[in-house]
Amino acid sequence: MTQKRISPADATTPMRIVIVTMDAHLGAAAREAQAALARDHAGLQLTVHSADDWASHAAALERCLADVARADIIVATMLFLEDHVRLVHAALAARRDNCMALVGLMSAPEITKLTRIGGFDMGVEAKGVMAMLKKLRGSKTGASSGQGQMRVLRELPKLLRFIPGTAQDVRAYFLCMQYWLAGSGDNIANMMRLLVNRYAAGAHA
């Protein structure tokens, strides 16, 4: 898919993107991504909140929850621990249906099921493409192994690009996962461009 350049929005209407994650190891990459995105979209604000901070500091948790409550796009990733999930789940769930997109990646089921991007809603019963993927994951092809899962992750976006409708939102989800796993500033910026270009609404469309 060819990336289209994000058009500058009204500077008085900031686009707020929030990443809630386990640790701060991608902090430098996120700062690089913010600098790159700012050149395309003057009103874009990218904020990262890591459990390294908010899980043990009340003030940091308050800042995280406040940013989630007003975010336009949310990426919640690497949230496995019950204590971490408990602190942010209610805020994520409350914002889910009032933001442009919420992506739950590689996290506990409670977080992953909050994913809602376009017509793709992980909180409902799997149908169509997602039902097929679940069958594939549990098949005897080896896709349930770590190596098999990575192979599926690499190949799925290539296959899904030819399927219309909600499959394109599923494809966006798996592309986000690829970008996050790559971990560089460029890849995080590309993940944000994908989400903004596809799901921005209102003044940001």
N, C-alpha and C positions, 0 to 999 in steps of 0.2 A: 504494500500500500504506500503510495506517495504521500509524504507528509506535506501538508499545506501550511504556510506561514500564518501564525496567529496575528490577527489584526489588532492594533492598539485599541483598547477600550477607553471609555471615558475615565480619566484618572480619578474622578470623584466616586467611581463605582469599582472598588478593588475586587479582584478575583482572589478569594482566600482558599488556598490549598493547605491541608493539614495532613502530615504523616504522623501516625501514632505507632511506635514500634518498641521492640524490646530493649535495644541498647543503642549507644551513640556511635557505633563504629562507622556508620555511613554519614556522619555529620559533615565531614569535609566535602564529600561528594554532593551532599544536598546543598551546601553553600555554593559550590561550583554550578550546580543546576540552577539555583536561584539567579545567579549573575547572568547566566546564559538566557534564561527565560525573561529577565527584566529587559533585555535588549529587544525582545519580540513583543512584549506585553507590559507596558509601563505600569499598569495597575495590579500586576500579579504579585501576591504575597505567599511565599512558601515557608511554612513553619514545621519544624520537626520536634516532636515531644517523645523522649525515650524514657522507658521505665527505670533506667538507671537513675533518673532524676525524680519522676513523679511517684514512683512506688514507695519512696521513703521520705519525701518532703511534701508537706501539706500545701505549701505555697506553689510549688511546681505542679502539683496535681490540679490545683485550682486554675492555674493558667492553661493547662492542657484542656480541661473540661470547658473552660470559657471559649477557647479557640474552636473546639469541636462544635460547640453550640451555634457558632456563626459561620462555620466553614461552608464553602460552596462545593468543594470536592474533598473527600476524605479517603486516605489510604491507610488501612490498619493492617500491620504485618508483623509476623514473628511474635505474636502474642499467644504463648502456649500455657504459661503458668496460671494456675487458678487465681492466685492473689492479684496478678496483673489484670486478668480478664474481669474480675469482680469490680475493680476500681473504675474501669472505663466503659464497661458494656452498656450500662443504662444510658450514658450520655450518647454513645454511638447509636444505640437503638432509637433514642428520641430524635436524633437528627436525620436518621436514615431516609425518611420519606419527605424531608423538607430541603434536601440538598440536591445538587445536580447528579452526583454519583458518589457511591460509597463502595470501595473495593476492599474486601477482606482476603488477604493473601497468606498462605502458609501459617495459619493460626488455628487455635482451638475451634471446634465446630460452632460454638456460640458466636464467634466473631465472623467466621467464613460465611455463615448463613445470613449475615446482615448485608452481604453483597447485593447491590442493586445498581445496575448500569444499563440504561436504555430499557429494552424489553427483557433483559436477563435478570432474574430474581432468584437468588439461591435459597430464599426462605420458603419457596413453594415446592411442591412435588416435582421431581425431575421428569421432564418430558422431552420429546424430540431429540435434539443433539445431546443434551446432558444425560438423558437416559442411555443413549448409545455409549457415551463415554464411561458411564458407570459400569456398564456391561463389559466394556473393553478392559477397564481397570481390574475387574475380577475374573477375567478370562485366563486361559492356560497359555497365553502367548508370551508370558513373562512380563507383561506390562505392570504387574503388581510389584515387581522388584524395583529397587532404586534405579538401576540402569534402564529398565524398561520404561519407568515413569519419565525419566529425562528424555528418552527417545520420543515418547508420545508428546511431551511438552514442546520439543523442537519441531515435530512434524505437523501437529494439529493446526497452528495458524495457517500453514500453507494449504491444508485441505479445506479449512473452514472459509477461506476467502471466496470460494466458489459457491457457497450456500447462502441464499438470501435470507433476509429477516433477522430473527433473534440470533442466528448463528454468528452474525457479525459482531454482536455484543459479547458473545462467548469468546470469539476470536480476540477481541480487545482485552478481555480478562486474561487470557493466556499470554498475550503479548506483554501485558503489565507484569506478569510473573517473570517472563524472560528478562525484561528490563531490570527488574529489581535484583534478580539473581546475578546479573552482570555487574551491578554494583558501582559503576563509574558515574561521575557527574554527568557525562553526556547521555548515559542510558537513563538516569533518573529524569533528566530534562526531557528526553524523548517520551518517557512514560507520561509525564505531565502534559506534553504537547498532544499526545494521543487522546488523553481524557478531555482536555480543554477543547480541542478541535471537534471532538465527536459529541460531547455532552454539555458544553456550555449553553446557557439559555439566557433569555432576557437581554440585558445590556451587553452581555459578553458574547452573545451568539455571533 
